């Protein structure tokens, strides 16, 4: 784990990201002698849950209910669905 100030981080952004990506180092950022953030290497692949995990925050609350209701009506999405292979 490497500790650095926000100023050091911002001045050496490319180098810091190289360290995170290639050396898999964890960076802890400090501002005014207080720990404010931790930057960690990401995983090389994501599961569907990880990739779509924050999607719910971008949709209005009633969107999920509407989608659920529409998906349970037989044939309601038939006109919108198409075969991607054209068979």
N, C-alpha and C positions, 0 to 999 in steps of 0.2 A: 504494500500500500504506500502510495506516494502522497505527501501532503504539500499543497501549494496554495498561494493566495489567488484570489480571483484575478488580480492584475497579472500575475505570472501566467495564469491559465489563458487569459485573453491575448496576451502578447505572443504566446507560443502555441496557439491553437492547433496548427497543423502537426507540429512535433508531438504535442500531447495526444492527439487522436492517433497518431502512428504508434505511440507507446501503448495505448489502449487496445488498438486493433491487432498489432503484431506481437507485442510482448504480453498481452492480456493483463496489463497492470490496472489496478484500481486507483483512482485519483480522488482524494478528499480535498474539497475546496473550503478555504477559510476567508472570512471577511471580518475585519475588526477583531481578530483573535477568536472568532466564533465559527464553529463548523457549520456550514450552511448547505453543503451538498456532497454527494458521493457519485462519481461517474464510474460505472462498471462496464466491462465488455459485454456485448450482447451475445446471445446464442447464435450459432451459425444457421439454425433453421427454427422456424416457429410452427407450433401446432395451430390448427384452425382456431382453437379457443384463444390462444395468445394473440394471433393476428387480428381477430375480430372482437377481442375482449372489451375494447372501449367504444365499440359501435353504438351501444345503447346510450351513450352520453351525447351522441350527435342527432338522435331522433327524438321527435316530440313524444310525450308519454302515451298518447292515444294511437300512435303508429303501430305499436306492437299488438294492441287489441284488434285493430283493423286487419292486420295481416293474419292474425290467428283466426278471426272470423271468416275472412275470405278463403283461407286455406281449407276450412272444413265444409264449405258449400260445394257439393259435387258439381264439377264442370265450370265453376266460376272463373277459373284461370285458364281454361282450355283455349280460348282465343289468343291469349297472350303468350302461351308456351309454344315454342317451335323446336323442331328437331335440329340441333346444331350441325348434324351431318347430312341433312337434307334427304334422309331416307324415307 
